């Protein structure tokens, strides 16, 4: 919690005083998101985090931009994050899965910028942010062992307007052993985003051992909603077929917000 407070203070101070260049500022924002996720995993609730954020904002607002203490703290942040800002790839491990972040530049081909792999009954999926540099769209690319072709896909997640926090159906298990399917809320507390585009998947986004698959692109708002969820919960991608049951793949929210912020360093 202390780390989240300190990074929130410096993020707020940077917004008011312009303490850092774009790369260090973005690196700090990514580290703040990761610290927030760590606090949630440690059991902090939303009210506690909101109180910490208010206290941090008040602390930043009360410091003069030219104060010696603030400039000393800013110097320490620059030293800590200048190297981080130059990183090209990062892994964000979760309880069950991990996000792989890649902000290397390319103008010729799309690639996964932030991705998580998922296996499900009858297929495999890669889910996350994909595109050329600066164009990170929320996508799911799936391959079905029987060659089935889904006509649509939905991203199902907790409705934050109807709930106060995540549903974690532990049933006596530790969090690390809890299946992702038990990290979704009941149907009445869910919301969904329909994919806005469907196409054959290009080889640039397919895993190397696969030659075909289907790609679905979700609205930008879906990525923003996903970034606001608790890292311990999960979301579901539901693929819909004519005349047969849907197939479902689960994704751990994890440090999606931190990985998304990490990518933004390359876009500034």
C-alpha positions as CSV (number, residue, x, y, z in Angstrom):
1,X,0.0,0.0,0.0
2,X,2.9,2.4,0.7
3,X,4.2,1.9,-2.8
4,X,0.8,2.7,-4.3
5,X,0.6,5.8,-2.2
6,X,4.1,7.0,-3.1
7,X,3.6,6.4,-6.8
8,X,0.2,8.1,-6.7
9,X,1.7,11.2,-5.0
10,X,4.3,11.5,-7.7
11,X,1.9,10.9,-10.6
12,X,-0.4,13.6,-9.2
13,X,2.6,15.9,-8.7
14,X,3.8,15.3,-12.3
15,X,0.3,16.1,-13.6
16,X,0.4,19.5,-11.8
17,X,4.1,20.4,-12.1
18,X,5.3,18.6,-15.3
19,X,8.1,16.9,-13.4
20,X,9.0,14.2,-15.9
21,X,9.3,13.7,-19.6
22,X,6.8,11.5,-21.4
23,X,8.7,8.3,-21.1
24,X,9.4,8.5,-17.4
25,X,5.9,9.8,-16.7
26,X,4.4,6.8,-18.6
27,X,6.7,4.4,-16.8
28,X,5.6,5.8,-13.5
29,X,1.9,5.4,-14.5
30,X,2.5,1.8,-15.4
31,X,4.3,1.1,-12.1
32,X,1.5,2.8,-10.2
33,X,-1.1,0.5,-11.9
34,X,1.0,-2.5,-10.9
35,X,1.2,-1.3,-7.3
36,X,-2.6,-0.9,-7.3
37,X,-3.0,-4.4,-8.5
38,X,-0.6,-5.7,-5.8
39,X,-2.6,-3.9,-3.1
40,X,-5.8,-5.5,-4.4
41,X,-4.2,-8.9,-4.4
42,X,-3.2,-8.3,-0.8
43,X,-6.8,-7.8,0.2
44,X,-7.3,-4.0,0.0
45,X,-10.8,-2.9,-1.0
46,X,-11.9,-0.2,-3.4
47,X,-12.8,2.2,-0.5
48,X,-9.4,1.9,1.0
49,X,-7.7,2.5,-2.3
50,X,-9.9,5.5,-3.0
51,X,-8.9,6.9,0.4
52,X,-5.2,6.4,-0.3
53,X,-5.6,8.2,-3.7
54,X,-7.4,11.2,-2.0
55,X,-4.6,11.4,0.6
56,X,-1.9,11.2,-2.1
57,X,-3.6,13.9,-4.2
58,X,-3.9,16.2,-1.2
59,X,-0.2,15.6,-0.5
60,X,0.8,16.4,-4.0
61,X,-1.5,19.5,-4.1
62,X,0.1,20.9,-0.9
63,X,3.7,20.8,-2.3
64,X,5.1,23.7,-4.2
65,X,6.4,22.7,-7.6
66,X,9.8,24.3,-6.9
67,X,10.1,22.8,-3.4
68,X,13.4,21.1,-2.6
69,X,11.6,18.0,-1.2
70,X,9.5,17.5,-4.3
71,X,12.4,18.0,-6.6
72,X,14.5,15.5,-4.6
73,X,11.7,13.0,-4.8
74,X,11.4,13.6,-8.6
75,X,15.1,13.0,-9.0
76,X,14.7,9.7,-7.3
77,X,11.8,8.7,-9.6
78,X,13.9,9.7,-12.7
79,X,16.8,7.5,-11.5
80,X,14.4,4.6,-10.8
81,X,12.4,4.8,-14.0
82,X,14.7,6.0,-16.8
83,X,15.9,2.4,-17.3
84,X,12.4,1.0,-17.0
85,X,11.2,3.5,-19.7
86,X,13.7,2.0,-22.2
87,X,12.5,-1.6,-21.7
88,X,10.9,-3.1,-24.8
89,X,9.3,-6.2,-23.3
90,X,7.7,-7.1,-19.9
91,X,6.0,-10.1,-18.5
92,X,3.2,-9.6,-15.9
93,X,2.6,-12.9,-14.1
94,X,-0.8,-13.5,-12.4
95,X,-2.2,-16.3,-10.3
96,X,-3.0,-18.6,-13.3
97,X,-1.8,-16.8,-16.4
98,X,0.4,-14.0,-17.5
99,X,0.3,-11.0,-19.8
100,X,3.2,-10.5,-22.3
101,X,3.8,-6.9,-23.2
102,X,5.8,-5.8,-26.3
103,X,6.2,-2.2,-27.3
104,X,8.9,-2.7,-30.0
105,X,8.2,-0.5,-33.1
106,X,7.2,-1.8,-36.5
107,X,5.5,-0.1,-39.4
108,X,5.0,-3.1,-41.6
109,X,3.1,-5.7,-39.6
110,X,0.6,-6.0,-36.8
111,X,1.7,-7.8,-33.7
112,X,0.5,-8.7,-30.2
113,X,1.3,-5.7,-27.9
114,X,-0.2,-7.2,-24.8
115,X,-1.3,-10.8,-24.9
116,X,-2.5,-13.7,-22.8
117,X,-2.9,-17.3,-24.1
118,X,-5.9,-19.4,-23.2
119,X,-6.8,-23.0,-23.9
120,X,-10.5,-24.2,-23.9
121,X,-12.4,-27.3,-24.9
122,X,-11.8,-27.7,-28.6
123,X,-9.5,-24.8,-29.2
124,X,-7.0,-22.2,-28.3
125,X,-7.1,-18.4,-28.1
126,X,-4.8,-15.4,-27.9
127,X,-6.4,-12.4,-26.3
128,X,-5.2,-8.8,-25.7
129,X,-4.1,-5.7,-27.5
130,X,-2.8,-6.0,-31.0
131,X,-1.8,-3.7,-33.9
132,X,1.0,-1.7,-35.3
133,X,2.8,0.8,-33.1
134,X,0.3,3.2,-31.6
135,X,-2.7,1.1,-32.7
136,X,-3.6,-1.2,-29.9
137,X,-7.0,-2.8,-30.4
138,X,-8.6,-5.3,-28.1
139,X,-8.8,-8.6,-30.0
140,X,-9.3,-12.3,-29.6
141,X,-7.8,-14.7,-32.1
142,X,-9.0,-18.3,-31.8
143,X,-8.5,-21.6,-33.6
144,X,-11.0,-24.4,-33.3
145,X,-9.8,-28.0,-33.6
146,X,-12.8,-29.1,-35.6
147,X,-12.6,-26.2,-38.1
148,X,-15.8,-24.6,-36.7
149,X,-16.4,-21.0,-37.8
150,X,-18.0,-18.8,-35.2
151,X,-20.3,-16.1,-36.5
152,X,-19.8,-13.7,-33.5
153,X,-18.0,-13.3,-30.2
154,X,-18.8,-11.6,-26.9
155,X,-16.6,-10.3,-24.1
156,X,-18.3,-11.0,-20.8
157,X,-17.2,-9.3,-17.6
158,X,-18.4,-8.0,-14.3
159,X,-20.8,-5.0,-14.5
160,X,-19.0,-2.4,-12.4
161,X,-22.2,-0.3,-12.2
162,X,-24.1,-3.1,-10.4
163,X,-21.3,-4.5,-8.2
164,X,-19.0,-3.3,-5.5
165,X,-16.1,-5.6,-6.2
166,X,-15.1,-9.0,-7.7
167,X,-16.8,-12.3,-7.2
168,X,-14.3,-14.9,-6.2
169,X,-15.8,-18.3,-5.7
170,X,-13.0,-20.0,-3.8
171,X,-15.0,-23.0,-2.4
172,X,-12.1,-23.6,0.0
173,X,-9.3,-23.3,-2.5
174,X,-6.5,-20.8,-2.3
175,X,-6.7,-17.9,-4.8
176,X,-3.8,-19.4,-6.7
177,X,-5.7,-22.6,-7.3
178,X,-9.1,-21.0,-8.1
179,X,-10.2,-21.8,-11.7
180,X,-10.8,-18.7,-13.9
181,X,-14.4,-19.8,-14.5
182,X,-15.1,-19.2,-10.8
183,X,-13.8,-15.6,-10.9
184,X,-16.8,-14.3,-12.9
185,X,-19.9,-12.9,-11.2
186,X,-23.4,-14.4,-11.5
187,X,-25.2,-13.7,-14.8
188,X,-27.3,-10.9,-13.3
189,X,-24.1,-9.0,-12.4
190,X,-22.4,-9.4,-15.8
191,X,-22.2,-7.2,-18.8
192,X,-20.9,-7.9,-22.3
193,X,-19.4,-6.2,-25.3
194,X,-20.1,-7.7,-28.7
195,X,-17.2,-7.9,-31.2
196,X,-17.5,-5.1,-33.7
197,X,-15.5,-6.9,-36.4
198,X,-14.8,-10.5,-37.5
199,X,-12.3,-11.8,-40.0
200,X,-10.0,-14.6,-40.9
201,X,-6.9,-14.2,-38.7
202,X,-3.7,-13.1,-40.3
203,X,-0.5,-15.1,-39.8
204,X,1.0,-12.2,-38.0
205,X,-1.3,-12.7,-35.0
206,X,-1.7,-16.5,-35.1
207,X,0.6,-18.6,-32.9
208,X,3.5,-20.0,-35.0
209,X,2.2,-23.6,-34.9
210,X,-1.2,-22.6,-36.3
211,X,-2.1,-21.8,-39.9
212,X,-5.7,-20.6,-39.6
213,X,-8.1,-19.0,-37.1
214,X,-10.7,-16.3,-36.6
215,X,-10.1,-12.8,-35.3
216,X,-12.6,-10.6,-33.4
217,X,-12.1,-7.0,-32.5
218,X,-13.9,-5.5,-29.5
219,X,-14.8,-1.8,-28.9
220,X,-12.3,0.5,-27.3
221,X,-14.6,0.9,-24.3
222,X,-14.2,-2.8,-23.6
223,X,-10.4,-2.3,-23.0
224,X,-11.1,0.7,-20.7
225,X,-13.6,-1.4,-18.7
226,X,-11.2,-4.3,-18.5
227,X,-8.4,-2.1,-17.2
228,X,-10.7,-1.0,-14.3
229,X,-11.4,-4.5,-13.0
230,X,-9.8,-6.2,-10.0
231,X,-6.7,-8.2,-11.0
232,X,-7.9,-11.3,-9.2
233,X,-11.0,-11.7,-11.4
234,X,-11.5,-13.1,-14.9
235,X,-13.4,-12.3,-18.1
236,X,-14.9,-14.7,-20.6
237,X,-14.8,-14.6,-24.4
238,X,-17.8,-16.5,-25.7
239,X,-17.7,-17.7,-29.3
240,X,-21.2,-18.2,-31.0
241,X,-22.0,-20.7,-33.7
242,X,-25.0,-21.6,-35.8
243,X,-26.7,-24.7,-34.6
244,X,-24.3,-25.6,-31.8
245,X,-23.4,-24.6,-28.3
246,X,-21.1,-21.6,-27.7
247,X,-17.5,-22.2,-26.6
248,X,-16.0,-20.2,-23.8
249,X,-12.4,-19.1,-23.1
250,X,-11.4,-17.4,-19.8
251,X,-8.8,-14.7,-19.3
252,X,-7.3,-13.6,-16.0
253,X,-7.6,-9.8,-15.6
254,X,-4.2,-9.7,-13.8
255,X,-2.1,-6.7,-14.5
256,X,-3.8,-5.8,-17.8
257,X,-4.0,-2.1,-16.6
258,X,-0.2,-2.0,-15.9
259,X,0.6,-3.7,-19.2
260,X,-1.6,-1.2,-21.1
261,X,0.1,1.7,-19.4
262,X,3.5,0.2,-20.2
263,X,2.5,0.2,-23.9
264,X,1.6,3.9,-23.7
265,X,5.3,4.8,-23.1
266,X,5.9,3.9,-26.7
267,X,3.0,6.0,-27.9
268,X,4.0,9.4,-26.4
